[in-house]
Amino acid sequence: MDEARKAYNIGEIPIGAVLIMDGQVVASGHNMREIWHDATAHAEVIVIREACQKLGRWRLSGATLYVTIEPCPMCAGALVMSRIDRLVYGSSDYKAGAVESIFNIVQNDALNHSMAVASGIRSDECAEIMRDFFRIRRKNKKNDISNNEQ
């Protein structure tokens, strides 16, 4: 949640992620798409890249990734490709979720890796920060439109 709040405070969609291995935080991050102008700068991808660099390897076997919102197809694919063992996430994403809501990429038997999944952890809190962010964004857009019409 701390990483999601960091994203929120800088105007990014408030999604945060932390990768744990052997009880230690290896990497943490939050969405940076708007600031970096990078469609792939999702919290999960940022954390995977950081962890791979720190550990000097691309296989993250033994790792657990904690993320506030259900990963999208891109992020779910990155989780599989990096061989993460366990995913823990807060709230479901019924518009883009690729773990349980729309697709299930991370446990697809056709792929060469799957992982354990725990969902609904602090779900209300994770969903609320998203609702609040988009409520404010819609309000600001409405105000911008009204101001431009004057």
Summary of the structure (lengths in Angstrom):
residues: 150
radius of gyration: 16.2
end to end distance: 39.3
largest distance: 58.4
contacts: 496
relative contact order: 0.14
helix: 41%
strand: 20%
